[in-house]
Amino acid sequence: MTDAPRCAVAITDVSKVFNPGRANEVHALDAISLRIDEGAFVSLIGPSGCGKSTLLRLIGALTHPTGGGVRVNDKSADQARLDRDYGMAFQTSGLFKWRSVTENIELPLQLMGWSKAARRERAVEMLELVKLEEFANHYPREMSGGMRQRVAIARALSFRPSLLLMDEPFGALDEMSREHMQTELLEIWKKTGKTIVFVTHSIPEAVFLSQRVIVMSPRPGRITADINVDLGERVFETREAPAFFEKITEVREALRSEEGSA
């Protein structure tokens, strides 16, 4: 008998209201409950303004719920943040243009007090992970958008967090670069075993990357579908397989159903 996977993220009956009691009050999330197992790759998808990014920020303790609770690695989200249990990657890489690639990756380690030698050794490891060893001394302006995002991912993983939170990290890339980065991300996921929570507007991206796609309703955001995606190992041919298009249709119909009932 195999042990059940550990719970990485537990969200229980969470609601989020911005500016409560004011004229500009916004009810962003309502009655969100979600469990994400350790090592899973889960995507959040829904219409613009449904609260996907807000939910991600709640997991990362960048904002706090109005009601309900969020636990990460069986501790409060605030404690998980203090313990550096997660790294984050956003749509823009957020690299400092005056720092080299290596120096950008080393930045969180420097802030955490790692020695110079330990920082450099870890940066070398991360550059190998994202296949950018030859660009160690380059600056962000000398790299493509996809390469900058790989550096941002390396930086987010540099201090060995167990959880990676990603908010549309490939949204600004062209289609070919985006597909390449999706494949690269899956390789990183397989090598590191991290838990990944990924926000996207793209149905094909969510289906290609994820083990589960969480569909959210228009605001106030609720979880309306939890779709398992079993496509085996994701390779180039996956995007041309009938099962891939069937899952895209399933997610699209779930989204359309909610938009139609809003």
N, C-alpha and C positions, 0 to 999 in steps of 0.2 A: 504494500500500500504506500503510495507516494504522498509526501506531505503537501498540503495545500500551499499555493504561493502566498508569500507575505503581502500584506496590503501596503502599498506605497502612498496612496492618497485616499482618504475617506472624507467625503463631503456629505453632510447630513442636514437635509431640510433647510438649505441655505437660501436666504433672500438678501437682496442688496437694494437699498434706496439711497439715491444721491439727493442732497439738499432736502432732507425730510422736513415737512411742515412749511416749506417755502413755496412761493409761486412757481419756481422753476424745479419743483420736485420731479425726480425721474425714478420710476420703479424699474430697475434694470434686470433683476433676477428674482424668480419666485419658486420656492419649493424644489430646489435643486438637490438631488441625492445621487451620489455617484461613487463607485469604488473602482480604483485602478490598481491592479496587481503590480508587484515589483517586476521590473524587466519588460513591461508591456509597452507597446507603441499605440497610443490612442489619439485620434484626431477629433477636434471640436469643429463643427460646421453649422452654419445657419445664416439667415439674411443679415445684412448690415444693420448694426444697432441692436442685435439680439443679446448681447452680453458675453460673447465668446471671450474677448480679451479681458473683460471684467472678471470672469470666472478664473481665467489663468492668473490674473493678478491676485485674486483671493488665495489661490493655492500658494503663491509666492509671498504672501503676507505683505504685498505692496499696497493693499487696501484691506479693509476688514468687513465682514458680513454684518448686515443689520440684524439678521436672525439666523439661527442654526450654527453649525460648527464645521471647521475644516481641520483635519489632522493629516500630518505628513510624517511617514515613518513612525507612526504611533506616538506622535507628540504634537503639540500645537503648531500651527503654521508659523507663528512668531518664533517659537523655539527652534524649529527647523531652519528658519532663516538665520538665526544667531549661530546655529551649528553648521551653517554653510552646506546644507543638504541639497541645494539645487543651484544650477546655473541657468542663465537666461540668454536667449538670442532673439533679436527683433528684426523687423523688416529692413531697417538700416543697420549696417554693421557696427556703427558706433566706435570705429577705430580712431585713435588719435593720429592725425596726419603727421605730426612731428616725431612720432615714435616709429621705429622699424617694426616689421612683423614680429620679430622675436620680442622686442620690448613691449609690444601690445599684449602678447600672450603672457608675458611675465608680470604685467601690471597687478592683477589681483593677488598674485603670490608675493609681490613686493609689499602690497598693503597689508598682507597677512604676516609679514615678518620673516618670510623664507630667506635663507642666505642667498647670496648672489650665485654661488655654485649650484645650489639646489634649484634655483629658478631657471638657470640656463639649461641644466640637465632635463628638467621637466619640459621646457619649451622645445627642446630638440625632440623629445618623445612625441609631443603634440603635433609638431610639424610633420613627423613621419606618419602619424595617424591620418592627417588630412592631406597627405601627399604634396606638401609644399616645401620640402627640405631646401630646395635650391633657391627659395625666395626668402630665406631667413633674414637677410639684411636689406631687403627691399622695403619701400614705404607704400602705404595704401594707394597713393596716387599712381603708382606704377603697376597696379594690378587691376584685373577685371572685377566686375561686381560679384561674380560667383566666387572668385578667389578671396575677395574680402570677406564674404560670408563664411567661407571655410576657416579663415583666421578667427572670425568672431566665435564660431563653434569651438575651435581649439581653445580659445581664451575661456569660454564658458565651462569647458571640461577640465581646465588646467589644474584646478584644486580638488579634483576627484569628487564632485558631487554625485549623489546617487540618482538625482532627478534632473532632467533637462526640460525646461519650459521654453517653447518656441512659438512666437507670435508672428505668423506670416513671414518667415525669414526669407522666402524666395519670391515674395510678391512683386518685387521690383525688377525681376530678371526676365529676359526674353525666354521664349518657350523652350528653345534648345538648351540654354543654360539651366533653366529650371528643371528639366528632365534629368540633366546630368547631375545636378545637385541632389535631386531626390535619390538617385542611385548611390551617390557618395554618402548621403546621410544614412541610408540603410546599411552600408558597409560599416560605418562608424558605430551604429547601433549594435550590429552583430559582434563587433570586436570588443565593445565596452560593456554590453549588457545593461546599459542605463535604462531607466524608465523615461519615456518621452511623452509629453503632452504637447500636442501640435495644433495650433489654430490656423485654419485656412478658409478661403472662400471658394477654392477649387475642388469640385467633386472628384475629378480624375486624380488629383494629387492626394486627396484624403484616402481614396480607395487603393491607390498604388502603394502608399506608405504604411497603412495602418493595419493592425489586427482588429481594431474596433473603431467604428465611426459613430460619434455621438451627435445626433441631430437636435438642434435647438429651434424653438419657436420664435416668432417675432416678439419684441419687447412687450411685457416682461418675459425674459428668456426662461423657458422651461425645457427640460429634456423630454422630447417626444418620441425618439427612437434610439435604440442602441443596437447597431448593426454589426454583427460579426463578419469579418472579411477573411476567408480562408482561401488564399490563392497560392499557397506554397511559397517557394523562394521567388522573389520578385526579380525578374530579368527583363531585358528589352522586349522579348516576345510576350511578356505578361500583358503589355498594353494593347496587344492585338488579339488576345484570347477572348472567346465568347463569354467566359465566366467574369472577366474584367468588366465587360460592357453590361452584363447582367447586374453586377453590383452597383455600377454607376447609375443604372436605371432605378434600382431599389432606393438608393440614397436620394436621387432626384425626385422620385415620387413621394418620398417621405417629406422632403422640403416643400414640394408643391402642395401637398395636402395641408401642411401647416399654414402656408401663405394664403391658401384659399379660405381657410377657416378663421383667419385673423380679422 
